[in-house]
Amino acid sequence: MPGALKYYFITPAFLPYQGDYLLELGLEKRYGSNQKKIRGTTILSVRKNGQGVMAADGQVTLENTIMKKKAKKVRFMYNDQVLVGFAGATADAFALFERLEAKLEKYNGNLSRAAVELAKDWRTDKILRRLEALLLAMDKEHTLILSGNGDVIEPDEELAAIGSGGPYALAAARALMAHSDLNAKSIAMESMKIAASICIYTNEEFEVKLLPNTKT
């Protein structure tokens, strides 16, 4: 039946992010593409003493409604050598993930080169320019933030965050880096808890991934 709610997919299926992607497609069918899109919120990366981690919350929000509590916003790329997370429209981020993965394959896992080339495409391509998302990517050497303005930003410190709760998570992580002996994973977890207690678009269903070949 045309317009039926069979397009709703709340649980990820087949691929790690396909459920979230189909969820947004379903909502756009139901509400129209001019409505506000589903948003993902807080991503934090921490690097300390050879350990690199990326943490994300699980909340997906459509306007003032929580649509999903355990979304997966962080994934590995290029033989698990690169971690990438997103904040923004879920379907847009899914499309950008695929393009970044293709760039990493093309440039043999060189994250900096792949990020710059993706940012060029993102800024100049008519279709890509309409995608609304931010990407946070890290490998053993670099942490980069990519935006649709063509920006590729490498933070001065070993911390980076994006999304509505990003400033809170980043502030907490800076304090913990300077005034505690916690390792990178613990700093990420505690910082995300603080962000979730402040930002209404961030929940406490945290996902934390550790870069391989870094200290545990």
ZANU-630769 format. One line per field, with one value per residue: residue number from 1; residue in three letters; x, y, z of N, C-alpha, C, O in turn. Coordinates in pm, whole numbers, plus 50000, padded with zeros to 5 digits. Each point is the difference from the previous one (the first is absolute). Layout:
ZANU-630769
tilo = (NUM:...)
nuvo = (ALA:...)
n.u = (X:...)
n.v = (Y:...)
n.w = (Z:...)
ca.u = (X:...)
ca.v = (Y:...)
ca.w = (Z:...)
c.u = (X:...)
c.v = (Y:...)
c.w = (Z:...)
o.u = (X:...)
o.v = (Y:...)
o.w = (Z:...)
***
This chain:
ZANU-630769
tilo = (1:2:3:4:5:6:7:8:9:10:11:12:13:14:15:16:17:18:19:20:21:22:23:24:25:26:27:28:29:30:31:32:33:34:35:36:37:38:39:40:41:42:43:44:45:46:47:48:49:50:51:52:53:54:55:56:57:58:59:60:61:62:63:64:65:66:67:68:69:70:71:72:73:74:75:76:77:78:79:80:81:82:83:84:85:86:87:88:89:90:91:92:93:94:95:96:97:98:99:100:101:102:103:104:105:106:107:108:109:110:111:112:113:114:115:116:117:118:119:120:121:122:123:124:125:126:127:128:129:130:131:132:133:134:135:136:137:138:139:140:141:142:143:144:145:146:147:148:149:150:151:152:153:154:155:156:157:158:159:160:161:162:163:164:165:166:167:168:169:170:171:172:173:174:175:176:177:178:179:180:181:182:183:184:185:186:187:188:189:190:191:192:193:194:195:196:197:198:199:200:201:202:203:204:205:206:207:208:209:210:211:212:213:214:215:216)
nuvo = (MET:PRO:GLY:ALA:LEU:LYS:TYR:TYR:PHE:ILE:THR:PRO:ALA:PHE:LEU:PRO:TYR:GLN:GLY:ASP:TYR:LEU:LEU:GLU:LEU:GLY:LEU:GLU:LYS:ARG:TYR:GLY:SER:ASN:GLN:LYS:LYS:ILE:ARG:GLY:THR:THR:ILE:LEU:SER:VAL:ARG:LYS:ASN:GLY:GLN:GLY:VAL:MET:ALA:ALA:ASP:GLY:GLN:VAL:THR:LEU:GLU:ASN:THR:ILE:MET:LYS:LYS:LYS:ALA:LYS:LYS:VAL:ARG:PHE:MET:TYR:ASN:ASP:GLN:VAL:LEU:VAL:GLY:PHE:ALA:GLY:ALA:THR:ALA:ASP:ALA:PHE:ALA:LEU:PHE:GLU:ARG:LEU:GLU:ALA:LYS:LEU:GLU:LYS:TYR:ASN:GLY:ASN:LEU:SER:ARG:ALA:ALA:VAL:GLU:LEU:ALA:LYS:ASP:TRP:ARG:THR:ASP:LYS:ILE:LEU:ARG:ARG:LEU:GLU:ALA:LEU:LEU:LEU:ALA:MET:ASP:LYS:GLU:HIS:THR:LEU:ILE:LEU:SER:GLY:ASN:GLY:ASP:VAL:ILE:GLU:PRO:ASP:GLU:GLU:LEU:ALA:ALA:ILE:GLY:SER:GLY:GLY:PRO:TYR:ALA:LEU:ALA:ALA:ALA:ARG:ALA:LEU:MET:ALA:HIS:SER:ASP:LEU:ASN:ALA:LYS:SER:ILE:ALA:MET:GLU:SER:MET:LYS:ILE:ALA:ALA:SER:ILE:CYS:ILE:TYR:THR:ASN:GLU:GLU:PHE:GLU:VAL:LYS:LEU:LEU:PRO:ASN:THR:LYS:THR)
n.u = (50085:49892:50223:49997:49887:49911:49925:49812:50174:49885:49922:50177:50023:50021:49903:50227:50046:50033:50068:50216:50144:50009:50139:50223:50111:50047:50183:50188:50038:50101:50220:50097:50024:49783:49925:49924:50208:50002:49948:50192:50040:49970:50134:50059:50131:50056:50125:50021:50173:49975:49912:49942:49921:49856:49955:49867:49901:49846:50062:49796:50100:49796:50139:49777:50060:49943:50163:50166:49977:49920:49961:49989:50112:50010:50149:49988:50209:49935:49851:49803:50022:49801:50059:49809:50033:49804:50019:49807:49995:49823:49798:49941:49918:49781:49860:49947:49837:49789:49893:49899:49801:49827:49910:49857:49793:49853:49915:49896:49785:50040:50041:50216:50135:50015:50126:50223:50090:50032:50180:50184:50045:50099:50218:50128:50032:49940:50083:50201:49999:49909:50198:49833:50206:49996:50187:49956:50180:49988:50198:50118:49935:49844:50010:49839:50033:49826:50083:49786:50091:49983:49849:50211:49852:50189:49858:49951:49782:50049:49954:49839:49925:49860:49920:49794:50032:49988:49853:49792:49921:49937:49803:49814:49942:49895:49782:49852:49950:49855:49789:50067:49938:49827:49914:50133:50077:50178:50200:50086:50095:50208:50161:50052:50136:50219:50131:50066:50188:50141:50138:49873:50174:50026:50044:49865:49891:50115:50075:50072:50077:50052:50113:49941:50046:49803:50107:50064)
n.v = (49881:50078:50030:49807:49927:49930:50209:49963:50140:49854:49818:50060:50082:49782:50200:50003:50033:49782:49884:50021:49859:49783:49971:50016:49817:49852:50038:49924:49778:49934:50024:49830:50000:50056:49787:50069:50071:49795:50009:50041:49854:49841:50162:49799:50178:49784:50183:49779:50143:50148:50125:49836:50194:49831:50214:49829:50193:49964:50188:49907:50180:49956:50149:49994:49924:49911:50039:50118:49785:49872:50221:49917:50072:49798:50104:49775:50088:49964:49845:50106:50068:49944:50178:49884:50220:49931:50185:49931:50118:49914:50073:50190:49986:49950:50171:50127:49916:50007:50193:50031:49903:50108:50166:49937:49953:50168:50069:49821:50062:50065:49954:50012:49831:49818:50028:49984:49795:49892:50049:49897:49784:49951:50044:49832:49828:49992:49815:49971:50123:49841:49919:49889:50072:49894:50070:49806:50118:49775:50109:49846:50055:49898:50224:49869:50220:49858:50161:50038:50058:49780:50012:50080:49916:50120:49864:50194:50001:49931:50217:49845:50197:49823:50163:49912:49781:50045:50163:49916:49912:50147:50105:49884:49988:50183:50025:49892:50111:50170:49926:49915:49844:50140:49791:49932:49790:49973:50033:49837:49823:50015:49972:49789:49901:50051:49897:49793:50032:49999:49851:50177:50111:50047:49821:49874:50062:49980:50150:49808:50168:49781:50193:49913:49808:49976:50176:49810)
n.w = (50000:49818:49996:49884:50183:49806:49968:50114:50029:50124:49895:50123:49792:50042:50003:50010:49782:49955:50180:50062:49898:50062:50175:49962:49929:50163:50125:49901:50028:50191:50039:49889:49776:49974:50011:50199:49952:49904:50216:49889:50166:50151:49916:50081:49955:50027:50041:50041:50014:49833:50162:49858:50078:49962:50051:50059:49941:50160:50106:49990:49910:50080:49902:50012:49796:50198:49851:50095:50066:49834:49989:49791:50180:50096:49869:49993:50010:49789:49933:49985:49788:49913:50126:49979:50036:50086:49874:50090:49809:50107:49941:50107:50209:50007:49956:50178:50129:49918:50034:50198:50031:49905:50123:50161:49928:49974:50197:49912:49979:49789:50216:50060:49942:50130:50184:49978:49984:50195:50124:49923:50047:50194:49982:49923:50140:49783:49904:49905:49812:49871:49933:50100:49949:50196:49899:50103:49939:50011:50006:49889:49791:49878:50039:49913:49965:49988:49865:50065:50195:50043:50164:50001:50145:49991:50107:50102:50051:50208:49967:50025:49921:50001:49867:49979:49972:49781:49951:49984:49810:49841:50020:49947:49783:49925:50046:49871:49812:50020:49995:49804:50150:49992:50007:49832:50030:50133:49903:49871:50097:50085:49848:49944:50148:49989:49849:50055:50118:49823:49904:49948:49914:50218:49870:50127:49814:50193:49850:50089:49872:50003:50020:49802:50105:50106:50083:50099)
ca.u = (49915:50081:50000:49992:50113:50095:50134:50067:50092:50056:50114:50094:49995:50089:50126:50000:49932:49888:49877:49989:49983:49863:49913:49985:49927:49860:49944:49987:49881:49881:49984:50040:50143:50023:49998:50131:50052:50047:50132:50084:50044:50131:50114:50121:50121:50103:50126:50087:50100:49997:49866:49905:49862:49892:49876:49878:49875:49916:49869:49964:49889:49928:49941:50003:49965:50107:49959:50085:50086:50126:50056:50145:50049:50145:50035:50136:50022:50132:50059:49994:50109:49944:49871:49925:49871:49928:49892:49922:49895:50049:50016:50110:50124:50018:50054:50137:50080:50034:50096:50128:50058:50054:50122:50104:50048:50074:50127:50070:49985:50054:49881:50008:49974:49861:49913:50009:49933:49856:49955:49992:49878:49887:49979:49977:49896:49868:49925:50068:49988:49873:50008:50015:50063:50140:50072:50119:50077:50131:50081:50103:50079:49925:49858:49953:49858:49965:49871:49952:50056:50130:50101:50060:50063:50073:50012:50134:50017:49968:49856:49912:49860:49902:49861:49940:50064:50145:50071:50001:50090:50136:50043:50024:50120:50117:50025:50047:50136:50095:49996:49975:50086:49916:50043:49917:49865:49928:49973:49889:49876:49959:49965:49869:49900:49976:49927:49864:49927:49972:49938:49877:50004:50102:49962:50110:50024:50127:50080:50140:50085:50144:50081:50090:50144:50030:50005:49871)
ca.v = (50119:50121:50082:49919:50020:49890:50054:50022:49897:50050:49918:49981:49867:49969:50073:50070:50129:49999:50028:50144:50060:49974:50075:50137:49998:49980:50122:50099:49964:50028:50142:50087:50030:50135:50002:49989:49864:49934:50048:49930:50111:50025:49912:50048:49918:50026:49930:50023:49896:49895:49941:50083:49951:50088:49968:50062:49963:49924:50062:50061:50090:50068:50116:49985:49861:49900:49893:49883:50018:49925:50011:49982:50120:49987:49876:49983:49997:49963:49891:50038:50092:50135:50012:50115:50023:50109:50075:50062:49918:49863:49954:50076:49946:49869:50023:50049:49886:49921:50075:50004:49866:49987:50081:49930:49890:50058:50056:49901:50025:50131:50072:50142:50017:49961:50103:50120:49973:49996:50137:50067:49953:50043:50144:50037:49919:50056:49911:49989:50126:50000:49907:50071:49916:50021:49875:50001:49882:49990:49880:49998:50123:50123:50016:50101:50035:50035:50068:50024:50124:49970:50010:49884:50062:49912:50074:50015:49908:49860:49986:50063:49963:50061:49977:50096:49984:50002:50095:49954:49884:50048:50072:49900:49922:50085:50004:49868:49981:50084:49987:49862:49896:49908:49971:50062:49944:50049:50143:50008:49960:50100:50123:49978:50004:50141:50056:49947:50062:50140:50011:49920:49917:49898:49907:49928:49872:50033:49903:50042:49912:50019:49972:49886:50026:50104:49942:49979)
ca.w = (50000:49996:50120:50122:50089:49988:49979:50128:50046:50124:50038:49890:49940:49888:50013:50129:50000:49907:50071:50021:49869:49958:50090:49951:49875:50033:50056:49894:49924:50081:50034:49891:50006:50049:50146:50062:49990:50120:50038:50096:50085:50061:49971:50066:49984:50101:49977:50116:50028:49899:49989:49927:50010:49957:50072:49949:50065:49909:49978:49872:50030:49893:50066:50146:50031:49996:49910:50017:50118:49989:49865:49987:49932:49979:49930:49951:49856:49948:50078:50141:50032:50012:50067:49950:50060:49937:50062:49894:49940:49994:49862:49941:50053:49939:49867:50015:50043:49883:49919:50070:49992:49865:49994:50076:49916:49888:50045:50082:50143:50040:50047:49967:49857:49974:50057:49916:49873:50028:50026:49869:49935:50082:49980:49860:49937:50026:50088:50129:50074:50073:50111:50127:50102:50033:50024:50084:49960:50064:49987:50104:49999:49977:50031:49907:49991:49863:49990:49866:49947:49942:50105:50064:50117:50091:50127:50056:50111:49972:50024:49903:50022:49912:50039:50094:50130:49982:50085:50139:50007:49979:50121:50105:49965:50024:50144:50045:49946:50073:50146:50045:49946:49925:49865:49897:50001:50118:49977:49905:50067:50099:49929:49937:50107:50030:49886:50003:50111:49965:49867:49993:49880:50023:50105:50063:49932:49937:49924:50002:49919:50018:49881:50017:50009:50098:50134:50065)
c.u = (50089:49989:49992:50127:50100:50143:50074:50088:50069:50126:50094:49994:50099:50137:49995:49917:49876:49869:49978:49972:49856:49900:49980:49923:49850:49935:49987:49880:49874:49977:50035:50144:50029:49996:50142:50045:50037:50142:50069:50075:50146:50103:50124:50115:50105:50123:50093:50092:49991:49867:49907:49861:49903:49872:49883:49882:49912:49870:49986:49871:49941:49919:50007:49964:50122:49951:50077:50095:50136:50053:50151:50056:50150:50027:50147:50001:50143:50071:50012:50114:49952:49865:49931:49865:49931:49905:49925:49894:50053:50025:50114:50134:50031:50062:50146:50094:50048:50106:50137:50068:50062:50129:50114:50056:50086:50138:50068:49998:50057:49882:50003:49966:49854:49903:49999:49924:49849:49945:49989:49871:49876:49965:49954:49887:49861:49918:50061:49984:49873:50003:50033:50053:50141:50062:50119:50074:50134:50067:50109:50075:49917:49857:49950:49849:49973:49862:49964:50046:50134:50111:50048:50084:50069:50021:50144:50027:49955:49852:49923:49857:49912:49860:49954:50060:50150:50074:50008:50096:50145:50053:50032:50128:50127:50035:50057:50140:50103:50010:49965:50100:49920:50058:49899:49857:49919:49967:49881:49867:49950:49956:49864:49888:49964:49920:49854:49916:49961:49919:49879:49997:50104:49953:50122:50017:50130:50060:50143:50082:50146:50072:50089:50146:50032:49991:49862:50004)
c.v = (50125:50080:49922:50015:49886:50049:50025:49880:50053:49924:49984:49856:49992:50066:50080:50127:50001:50033:50147:50071:49983:50071:50141:50003:49985:50126:50108:49969:50043:50150:50095:50045:50140:50010:49990:49855:49945:50047:49901:50107:50003:49892:50062:49905:50046:49917:50033:49880:49882:49932:50097:49941:50103:49953:50075:49962:49930:50066:50058:50078:50057:50112:49980:49859:49910:49882:49870:50026:49935:49998:49982:50114:49996:49869:49999:50003:49954:49900:50036:50093:50143:49991:50127:50007:50118:50068:50069:49905:49860:49952:50074:49945:49864:50014:50046:49891:49921:50070:50008:49864:49976:50079:49932:49883:50054:50048:49913:50032:50130:50090:50146:50026:49969:50107:50125:49979:49992:50140:50080:49962:50054:50146:50032:49923:50051:49916:49997:50126:50006:49907:50074:49906:50050:49864:50026:49870:49999:49869:50008:50132:50127:49991:50118:50020:50046:50063:50022:50131:49978:50008:49862:50054:49893:50077:50005:49899:49860:49969:50065:49953:50073:49969:50097:49990:50006:50097:49956:49882:50045:50072:49903:49922:50081:50003:49868:49969:50073:49964:49860:49906:49897:49973:50056:49949:50053:50148:50016:49967:50106:50130:49988:50002:50145:50066:49956:50062:50145:50011:49908:49910:49889:49908:49925:49859:50014:49881:50054:49899:50041:49969:49879:50045:50124:49936:49986:50051)
c.w = (50000:50128:50129:50080:49996:49981:50130:50034:50124:50039:49882:49948:49885:50013:50129:50000:49912:50069:50022:49868:49952:50088:49949:49869:50025:50052:49895:49912:50075:50017:49886:50017:50050:50151:50053:50000:50137:50029:50092:50078:50042:49969:50063:49970:50101:49966:50117:50020:49904:49981:49929:50005:49942:50068:49938:50088:49898:49959:49860:50020:49872:50063:50151:50045:49991:49918:50024:50115:49986:49858:50004:49916:49973:49929:49963:49848:49972:50092:50148:50042:50022:50070:49950:50071:49934:50096:49888:49948:49971:49858:49930:50046:49939:49861:50007:50048:49878:49915:50067:49993:49863:49985:50075:49920:49887:50041:50106:50150:50049:50037:49960:49854:49967:50049:49914:49869:50019:50021:49870:49929:50070:49972:49858:49933:50038:50096:50139:50083:50083:50121:50129:50108:50025:50024:50091:49971:50071:49960:50106:50012:50000:50052:49917:50012:49857:49998:49854:49940:49933:50102:50042:50114:50083:50130:50049:50110:49961:50022:49887:50027:49900:50052:50107:50139:49995:50089:50147:50018:49987:50124:50113:49973:50022:50148:50050:49947:50085:50148:50050:49935:49920:49862:49900:50002:50117:49987:49906:50067:50098:49933:49932:50104:50034:49888:50003:50111:49971:49871:49989:49876:50010:50112:50053:49945:49920:49925:49996:49921:50015:49870:50025:50005:50081:50138:50059:50142)
o.u = (50087:49891:49998:50104:50083:50093:50120:49953:50083:50088:49954:49987:50029:50101:49891:49945:49935:49915:49890:49921:49938:49894:49887:49917:49918:49888:49906:49933:49903:49888:49969:50046:50115:50034:50093:49920:50014:50081:49938:50011:50075:49978:50022:49984:50015:49990:50028:49955:50008:49988:49991:49981:50029:49970:50016:49999:50037:49918:50091:49901:50073:49903:50109:49958:50076:49903:49952:50050:50093:50039:50065:49969:50055:49940:50064:49904:50086:50098:50098:50035:50075:49918:50062:49931:50065:49954:50062:49960:50105:50106:50074:50092:50116:50092:50083:50115:50118:50092:50103:50122:50107:50095:50114:50121:50104:50096:50076:50100:50004:49934:49898:49923:49935:49901:49894:49927:49924:49893:49908:49928:49905:49883:49921:49939:49972:49928:49930:49994:49992:49906:50092:49924:50058:49936:50069:49945:50060:49935:49988:50061:50041:49939:50056:49925:50071:49906:50085:49975:50062:50117:49920:50104:49938:50077:50080:50114:49958:49963:50045:49979:50031:49982:50078:50009:50067:50101:50101:50075:50088:50114:50100:50078:50101:50117:50092:50079:50109:50104:49955:50069:50051:50064:49897:49905:49883:49892:49912:49902:49882:49906:49921:49891:49883:49906:49910:49878:49918:49903:50012:49916:50030:49960:50113:50059:49997:49988:50023:49996:50033:49976:50064:50036:50106:49946:49913:49900)
o.v = (50013:50018:50060:50040:49987:49920:50028:49886:50091:50056:49965:49905:50101:49931:50032:50037:50103:50068:50051:50095:50094:50043:50050:50088:50064:50033:50080:50091:50048:50048:50119:50018:50030:50105:49964:49909:50073:50014:49942:50113:50079:49882:50120:49878:50119:49882:50116:49885:49884:49912:50117:49884:50119:49881:50110:49894:49988:49938:50067:49946:50044:49976:49994:49979:50005:49934:49892:50112:50034:49896:50032:50012:50095:49898:50105:49960:49998:50034:49964:50005:50084:49913:50105:49899:50080:49941:50060:49907:49985:49946:49940:49985:49969:49925:49959:49995:49965:49936:49989:49991:49940:49954:50003:49976:49942:49987:50050:49983:50023:50058:50054:50090:50073:50030:50058:50088:50048:50034:50080:50086:50045:50037:50092:50051:50025:50053:50012:49993:50078:50001:50082:49929:50070:49912:50101:49892:50105:49897:50076:50028:50101:49893:50109:49905:50086:49950:49991:50026:50095:49997:49907:50062:49901:50096:49912:49959:49977:49885:50100:49889:50113:49911:50080:50101:49982:49963:50022:49995:49948:49979:50016:49974:49946:49989:49998:49935:49949:50021:49984:50035:49892:50088:50055:50079:50034:50044:50083:50071:50035:50065:50094:50048:50033:50075:50080:50010:50058:50075:49879:49911:49933:50048:50029:49914:50015:49884:50112:49880:50119:49897:49992:50108:50061:49891:50084:49991)
o.w = (50086:50054:50107:49948:50090:50008:49998:50000:49991:50065:49892:50076:49934:50003:50048:50104:49986:49943:49980:49995:49952:49953:49997:49980:49934:49962:50004:49951:49941:49989:50007:50113:50033:50056:49928:50023:50099:49908:50089:49953:49944:50027:49987:50009:50027:49967:50028:50001:50040:49914:50038:49965:49995:50003:49947:50062:49883:49933:49949:50051:49911:50071:50056:50114:49903:50037:49965:50015:50073:49948:50100:49882:49944:50033:49989:49935:50088:50068:50066:50118:50050:49969:49990:50011:49933:50097:49912:50070:49937:49971:49922:49920:49973:49965:49920:49958:49990:49950:49934:49983:49989:49936:49954:50002:49967:49924:50083:50069:50121:49914:49956:49969:49926:49932:49976:49955:49915:49950:49985:49949:49937:49998:49979:49906:50118:50084:50100:50123:50094:50081:50004:50066:49918:50057:49987:50017:50023:49982:50096:50103:50058:50003:50007:50021:49948:50062:49911:49883:49952:49963:50016:49977:50038:50002:49972:50020:49886:50025:49943:50047:49959:50084:50052:50070:50101:50060:50066:50097:50070:50040:50070:50092:50045:50038:50081:50068:50025:50062:50113:49904:49972:49941:50039:49987:49984:50040:50023:49981:49999:50046:50000:49971:50019:50026:49975:49989:50071:49994:50020:49992:49901:50107:49961:50066:49878:50041:49957:50029:50005:49939:50105:49953:49983:50015:49977:50071)
***
